[in-house]
Amino acid sequence: MEMNEYLMARMRSLPEKFHIIVDDPEYVNACFWYVPKRLRSMRHNSEREHLLGEVTPIIKQKMMEKGTLMIGYQPQGDIPNFFRNIISNPAVKKADVDFLVSEIDRIGEDL
């Protein structure tokens, strides 16, 4: 649970890059979108959410192709695809979470 809280704090410190969907997550779930540079100035509305939902699977695909991370994503109701990261391994360290944040940012920034 501690590492999920750390992940949430890291994403909250980068609000232009990460849009948290569930601000107070239950247990070890972190639900969020990554916001690429081209969408950062766009007002948050359903059109922006749709575009973020299109970016999410592209980031996932690039992470899988590179072999760096495997994070699940899914839609829920009217909410388009979003990342749903679960940290349940007690061996996860802050450096691992920092890598997750920087890798998503590196891959997604110019999408």
LOPAFI-218452 format. One record per residue (C-alpha): residue in three letters; x, y, z. Coordinates in steps of 0.5 Angstrom, whole numbers, plus 500, padded with zeros to 3 digits. Layout:
! LOPAFI-218452
ALAXYZ...
***
This chain:
! LOPAFI-218452
MET500500500GLU506505501MET508504494ASN502506491GLU501512496TYR508514493LEU506513486MET500517487ALA504523491ARG509523485MET503523480ARG500529484SER506533483LEU506532476PRO498534475GLU500537467LYS502530466PHE498525470HIS490526471ILE488522477ILE481518476VAL480516483ASP483521487ASP483517494PRO484510491GLU482503495TYR488499497VAL493498491ASN489501485ALA492507482CYS487509476PHE490515471TRP491517465TYR498520462VAL497527458PRO501528452LYS504535451ARG499536445LEU493535450ARG496539456SER493546454MET486543452ARG480544457HIS478537461ASN472535458SER469529455GLU473530448ARG479530452GLU478524456HIS476520449LEU483523446LEU486520453GLY483514452GLU486513445VAL493514448THR493509453PRO493503449ILE499506445ILE503507451LYS502500453GLN503497447LYS510501446MET512499454MET510492452GLU514492445LYS520495449GLY519490455THR520495460LEU513495464MET506492464ILE501496466GLY493494465TYR488499462GLN481499461PRO475503460GLN469503466GLY462505464ASP463512460ILE470513462PRO475511456ASN481507457PHE485509463PHE491506466ARG490501472ASN496500476ILE496495482ILE502495486SER502488490ASN509486491PRO512488497ALA519488494VAL517494489LYS522500491LYS521508490ALA526507485ASP521502481VAL516507482ASP520513479PHE522509473LEU514507472VAL513515472SER519517468GLU518511463ILE510513462ASP512520461ARG518518456ILE514514452GLY507518452GLU510525452ASP510526444LEU504522442
***
